[in-house]
Amino acid sequence: MSEKKKLVFSGIQPTGNIHIGNYLGAVKNWVAQQEEYDNIFCIVNLHAITVPQDKKVLKKKTLELAGLLLAAGIDPERSSLFVQSDVPAHSELAWILNCYTPMGWMQRMTQFKEKSVKQKDEVTVGLFDYPALMAADILLYNANGVPVGNDQKQHVELTRDIAQRFNHMYGETFVIPEPIIPKAGARIMGLDDPTKKMSKSEDAKGHAIGLLDTPAEIRKKFKRATTDSERLIAFDENRAAMFNLLTIFQVFTGKSKSDIAAHFDGKGYGDLKNDIAEAVIESLRPLHEKYQQITSEKGYIESVLARGAEQVRPIAQRTIRKVRRKIGLE
């Protein structure tokens, strides 16, 4: 790790199918910022088990996600990529932080409130406690920054509160992290419901374009994408479906709104959907090719993850030893 660069921690769950919204909103930015920051990228499988998981699927998705991150451009020579459960200090620090976090702080977390309404009596203690584990993830590595969307900003703010409370009680222990909110960019919505953000947890087949979707699957999904009854193809935020489709076309082609308007002048929705599909297919082609290359090399992904864990484990151990000494466990 560089002495001059700020350290940034990013985590992503190995659940569902990573899609173009994840890629454009997070992963692409992570790749671009590898020169600017020292980066730790964590596949947070302990967070994933806050809801029931099939053990074989979870293992498969963990390796798949790692392969996609590498194919997208995460460079193991410049960044550390590892699996959360391979560093037990995450769990140990999460328990310690639990003991210094008031229940009232946790009860204010809006994501838990929203998810518990859906899950009702099936909601787990782990899901309620999710923010404490996220705080442990960040504080273990003295992270200066955490790239998050607005939906996760509250969790980083809680992490700051927990760290400041602990520091006040025991003296300077944790670095206080800052949320890194990406510049306003493309917000990719579901193809089936353009009023809802594209989500990994949504099971509907026509909802999202997965990074591993085949060209045939991509064409089929765009062909079935929701549109409206108007005929004019134009950027109009009041027409959610049209605006979403044109936004996807714009971010994958790099064309200006005026060039896009000229491109589709006099054309119909069939042309629109076809051209968007081809733009996405062509843009994802290098990632697909790199992913095939990575996964064909037996043991490569596992070796990258093992090396990443070895790189970060000493940092985590130094932090946990410091914490244990402060509170009297050593």
PLY file of the C-alpha trace (Angstrom):
ply
format ascii 1.0
element vertex 330
property float x
property float y
property float z
element edge 329
property int vertex1
property int vertex2
end_header
0.00 0.00 0.00
1.23 3.48 -0.89
2.07 5.96 1.86
0.69 8.85 -0.18
-2.55 7.55 -1.67
-5.78 7.37 0.28
-7.05 3.86 1.00
-10.50 2.99 -0.27
-12.57 -0.05 0.71
-15.30 -1.41 -1.57
-17.52 -4.42 -0.97
-19.94 -6.30 -3.20
-22.19 -9.28 -2.43
-21.86 -12.53 -4.42
-25.63 -12.91 -4.81
-27.88 -12.57 -7.82
-26.52 -11.74 -11.24
-24.28 -8.70 -11.58
-25.79 -6.49 -14.29
-25.06 -3.44 -16.41
-26.38 -1.14 -13.69
-23.80 -2.51 -11.20
-21.11 -2.26 -13.85
-21.82 1.34 -14.84
-22.67 2.58 -11.34
-19.86 0.94 -9.38
-17.43 -1.48 -11.01
-16.42 0.77 -13.90
-15.62 3.55 -11.41
-13.60 1.17 -9.23
-11.49 0.19 -12.23
-10.91 3.81 -13.25
-9.86 4.87 -9.73
-7.13 2.28 -9.25
-4.48 4.87 -10.10
-5.95 7.45 -7.74
-6.38 5.27 -4.62
-4.99 2.23 -2.89
-7.95 -0.12 -3.21
-9.21 -3.07 -1.22
-12.05 -4.92 -2.97
-13.95 -7.41 -0.84
-16.49 -10.02 -1.91
-18.73 -9.85 1.14
-20.06 -13.38 1.45
-20.75 -12.96 5.19
-23.20 -10.22 4.31
-24.78 -12.55 1.76
-25.79 -15.11 4.38
-28.01 -12.60 6.22
-30.64 -14.26 4.02
-30.66 -18.02 3.27
-28.26 -19.15 0.53
-27.68 -22.44 -1.26
-24.09 -23.33 -0.32
-23.14 -24.55 -3.81
-24.64 -21.51 -5.48
-22.93 -19.13 -3.04
-19.52 -20.68 -3.74
-20.13 -20.59 -7.48
-21.32 -16.97 -7.40
-18.31 -15.93 -5.31
-15.87 -17.22 -7.93
-18.03 -15.90 -10.77
-18.09 -12.41 -9.26
-14.34 -12.46 -8.72
-13.85 -13.47 -12.35
-16.10 -10.66 -13.57
-14.31 -8.06 -11.45
-10.98 -9.20 -12.89
-12.40 -9.26 -16.42
-13.77 -5.74 -15.94
-10.28 -4.47 -15.12
-9.62 -4.90 -11.39
-5.85 -5.44 -11.42
-4.50 -7.72 -8.66
-1.09 -6.09 -9.12
-2.52 -2.71 -8.08
-5.47 -3.67 -5.86
-6.27 -6.34 -3.28
-9.24 -8.59 -4.08
-10.33 -11.15 -1.49
-13.28 -12.97 0.08
-14.56 -11.59 3.39
-14.82 -14.95 5.20
-11.13 -15.66 4.49
-10.21 -12.96 7.03
-11.83 -13.92 10.39
-11.04 -10.49 11.87
-14.15 -9.17 10.10
-16.39 -11.30 12.30
-14.42 -10.62 15.47
-14.46 -6.85 15.04
-18.16 -6.91 14.10
-18.95 -8.56 17.47
-16.85 -6.05 19.37
-18.51 -3.13 17.58
-21.91 -4.62 18.43
-21.05 -4.10 22.07
-20.43 -0.39 21.50
-23.36 0.35 19.19
-26.66 1.50 20.75
-29.76 -0.37 19.56
-31.37 2.95 18.68
-28.70 3.62 16.07
-29.40 0.29 14.39
-33.16 0.78 14.51
-32.81 3.92 12.40
-31.34 2.03 9.44
-33.84 2.47 6.61
-32.68 -0.56 4.59
-33.50 -2.91 7.47
-36.89 -1.29 7.91
-37.70 -1.78 4.22
-36.48 -5.38 4.05
-38.09 -6.41 7.33
-41.48 -5.32 6.01
-41.08 -7.82 3.17
-39.58 -10.64 5.25
-41.69 -10.07 8.40
-41.11 -12.86 10.95
-38.45 -14.45 8.74
-36.10 -11.47 9.07
-32.84 -12.47 10.77
-30.76 -10.89 13.50
-27.93 -10.93 10.96
-29.85 -8.65 8.63
-30.56 -6.26 11.51
-26.86 -6.36 12.42
-25.63 -5.96 8.83
-24.39 -2.36 9.42
-22.09 -3.43 12.27
-20.39 -5.95 9.99
-20.12 -3.31 7.27
-18.53 -0.97 9.83
-16.03 -3.70 10.74
-15.19 -4.23 7.05
-14.30 -0.57 6.66
-12.61 0.13 10.00
-10.36 -2.94 9.89
-8.34 -1.42 7.07
-8.20 2.22 8.19
-10.09 3.11 5.03
-10.19 6.82 4.22
-13.07 6.44 1.79
-15.93 4.12 0.85
-17.57 4.42 -2.59
-21.32 4.08 -2.05
-24.59 5.00 -3.66
-27.16 7.04 -1.78
-28.82 3.84 -0.55
-25.67 2.85 1.39
-24.59 6.31 2.55
-26.45 5.91 5.84
-24.35 2.83 6.65
-21.11 4.77 6.19
-22.48 7.53 8.42
-23.22 4.90 11.07
-19.66 3.56 10.68
-18.37 7.08 11.37
-20.57 7.37 14.46
-19.38 4.01 15.83
-15.72 4.87 15.18
-16.03 8.28 16.80
-17.78 6.80 19.83
-15.07 4.17 20.26
-12.30 6.75 19.78
-13.92 9.00 22.38
-14.02 6.14 24.88
-10.55 4.65 24.25
-8.51 7.25 22.41
-7.57 7.37 18.74
-8.11 3.89 17.34
-10.04 4.05 14.07
-9.67 6.24 11.01
-12.94 8.07 10.35
-13.97 7.17 6.78
-15.67 9.45 4.29
-18.38 8.28 1.88
-17.33 8.68 -1.73
-20.46 9.44 -3.72
-19.89 8.97 -7.46
-20.60 11.92 -9.70
-24.16 11.94 -10.94
-24.18 9.49 -13.79
-26.48 7.13 -15.57
-29.16 5.62 -13.35
-30.13 2.36 -15.03
-33.68 1.21 -14.39
-35.34 -2.17 -14.88
-36.31 -3.07 -18.45
-39.59 -4.52 -17.22
-40.38 -1.64 -14.84
-38.52 1.60 -15.61
-39.73 3.17 -12.37
-37.50 0.82 -10.32
-33.71 0.72 -10.30
-32.16 -2.34 -11.94
-31.52 -4.81 -9.11
-29.44 -7.98 -8.59
-32.09 -9.34 -6.25
-34.91 -9.11 -8.81
-35.69 -12.53 -10.28
-37.87 -11.51 -13.25
-36.15 -12.73 -16.44
-36.66 -9.53 -18.39
-35.64 -7.17 -15.60
-31.87 -6.75 -16.06
-29.07 -7.25 -18.56
-26.55 -9.49 -16.81
-22.86 -9.06 -17.58
-22.73 -12.73 -18.57
-25.86 -12.68 -20.74
-25.30 -14.03 -24.24
-25.93 -11.82 -27.28
-29.14 -13.77 -27.93
-30.34 -13.16 -24.36
-29.51 -9.46 -24.57
-31.44 -9.06 -27.84
-34.41 -10.95 -26.42
-34.55 -8.83 -23.26
-34.39 -5.53 -25.13
-36.99 -6.75 -27.60
-39.36 -7.32 -24.66
-38.42 -4.14 -22.80
-41.27 -1.90 -21.68
-42.00 1.11 -23.89
-44.94 3.50 -24.15
-47.72 4.32 -26.61
-46.03 7.37 -28.13
-44.09 7.11 -31.36
-41.47 9.84 -31.04
-38.04 8.62 -29.89
-36.72 11.41 -27.67
-35.06 12.03 -24.29
-37.96 12.90 -22.01
-37.71 12.26 -18.27
-41.51 12.16 -18.07
-41.45 9.05 -20.28
-39.65 6.65 -17.95
-39.30 3.69 -20.32
-38.08 5.75 -23.28
-35.69 7.78 -21.14
-34.19 4.60 -19.64
-33.62 2.95 -23.02
-32.01 6.05 -24.50
-29.86 6.49 -21.40
-28.54 2.93 -21.82
-27.81 3.65 -25.49
-26.03 6.87 -24.56
-23.74 5.39 -21.91
-22.76 2.44 -24.09
-22.11 4.46 -27.24
-20.80 7.72 -25.78
-22.95 9.67 -28.25
-24.45 13.05 -27.37
-28.20 13.49 -26.97
-28.37 15.50 -30.18
-26.50 12.81 -32.14
-28.82 10.16 -30.70
-31.89 12.20 -31.65
-30.56 12.48 -35.21
-29.70 8.78 -35.29
-33.26 7.73 -34.43
-35.05 10.43 -36.41
-37.84 8.77 -38.37
-37.14 5.34 -36.86
-39.45 3.17 -34.75
-39.23 1.31 -31.48
-38.02 -1.84 -33.20
-34.97 0.03 -34.54
-34.39 1.56 -31.11
-34.38 -1.76 -29.28
-32.23 -3.46 -31.90
-29.62 -0.68 -31.92
-29.43 -0.57 -28.13
-28.97 -4.34 -27.95
-26.14 -4.27 -30.49
-24.42 -1.37 -28.68
-24.50 -3.26 -25.37
-23.35 -6.52 -26.97
-20.39 -4.82 -28.64
-19.40 -2.93 -25.48
-19.48 -6.08 -23.34
-17.60 -8.20 -25.88
-14.09 -7.47 -24.45
-15.31 -8.26 -20.93
-16.85 -11.55 -22.11
-13.62 -12.53 -23.88
-11.49 -11.67 -20.85
-13.85 -13.59 -18.55
-13.60 -16.69 -20.75
-9.81 -16.41 -20.69
-9.70 -16.02 -16.90
-12.07 -18.89 -16.16
-10.30 -21.23 -18.57
-7.13 -20.99 -16.48
-7.78 -23.52 -13.74
-7.12 -22.23 -10.24
-6.30 -18.67 -11.33
-9.25 -16.96 -9.62
-8.68 -18.91 -6.40
-5.00 -17.93 -6.42
-5.84 -14.24 -6.86
-8.29 -14.37 -3.96
-5.82 -16.23 -1.73
-3.10 -13.69 -2.48
-5.51 -10.82 -1.81
-6.39 -12.27 1.59
-2.70 -12.65 2.42
-2.12 -8.99 1.52
-4.88 -7.59 3.73
-4.73 -10.02 6.65
-1.75 -8.30 8.36
-3.57 -4.93 8.24
-6.70 -6.49 9.75
-4.68 -8.27 12.44
-2.92 -5.06 13.49
-6.27 -3.34 13.89
-7.91 -6.16 15.82
-4.92 -6.47 18.18
-5.05 -2.74 18.87
-8.78 -2.95 19.61
-8.35 -6.01 21.85
-5.69 -4.21 23.89
-7.83 -1.08 24.24
-10.83 -2.95 25.67
-8.88 -5.41 27.85
-9.05 -8.61 25.83
-5.23 -8.71 25.72
0 1
1 2
2 3
3 4
4 5
5 6
6 7
7 8
8 9
9 10
10 11
11 12
12 13
13 14
14 15
15 16
16 17
17 18
18 19
19 20
20 21
21 22
22 23
23 24
24 25
25 26
26 27
27 28
28 29
29 30
30 31
31 32
32 33
33 34
34 35
35 36
36 37
37 38
38 39
39 40
40 41
41 42
42 43
43 44
44 45
45 46
46 47
47 48
48 49
49 50
50 51
51 52
52 53
53 54
54 55
55 56
56 57
57 58
58 59
59 60
60 61
61 62
62 63
63 64
64 65
65 66
66 67
67 68
68 69
69 70
70 71
71 72
72 73
73 74
74 75
75 76
76 77
77 78
78 79
79 80
80 81
81 82
82 83
83 84
84 85
85 86
86 87
87 88
88 89
89 90
90 91
91 92
92 93
93 94
94 95
95 96
96 97
97 98
98 99
99 100
100 101
101 102
102 103
103 104
104 105
105 106
106 107
107 108
108 109
109 110
110 111
111 112
112 113
113 114
114 115
115 116
116 117
117 118
118 119
119 120
120 121
121 122
122 123
123 124
124 125
125 126
126 127
127 128
128 129
129 130
130 131
131 132
132 133
133 134
134 135
135 136
136 137
137 138
138 139
139 140
140 141
141 142
142 143
143 144
144 145
145 146
146 147
147 148
148 149
149 150
150 151
151 152
152 153
153 154
154 155
155 156
156 157
157 158
158 159
159 160
160 161
161 162
162 163
163 164
164 165
165 166
166 167
167 168
168 169
169 170
170 171
171 172
172 173
173 174
174 175
175 176
176 177
177 178
178 179
179 180
180 181
181 182
182 183
183 184
184 185
185 186
186 187
187 188
188 189
189 190
190 191
191 192
192 193
193 194
194 195
195 196
196 197
197 198
198 199
199 200
200 201
201 202
202 203
203 204
204 205
205 206
206 207
207 208
208 209
209 210
210 211
211 212
212 213
213 214
214 215
215 216
216 217
217 218
218 219
219 220
220 221
221 222
222 223
223 224
224 225
225 226
226 227
227 228
228 229
229 230
230 231
231 232
232 233
233 234
234 235
235 236
236 237
237 238
238 239
239 240
240 241
241 242
242 243
243 244
244 245
245 246
246 247
247 248
248 249
249 250
250 251
251 252
252 253
253 254
254 255
255 256
256 257
257 258
258 259
259 260
260 261
261 262
262 263
263 264
264 265
265 266
266 267
267 268
268 269
269 270
270 271
271 272
272 273
273 274
274 275
275 276
276 277
277 278
278 279
279 280
280 281
281 282
282 283
283 284
284 285
285 286
286 287
287 288
288 289
289 290
290 291
291 292
292 293
293 294
294 295
295 296
296 297
297 298
298 299
299 300
300 301
301 302
302 303
303 304
304 305
305 306
306 307
307 308
308 309
309 310
310 311
311 312
312 313
313 314
314 315
315 316
316 317
317 318
318 319
319 320
320 321
321 322
322 323
323 324
324 325
325 326
326 327
327 328
328 329
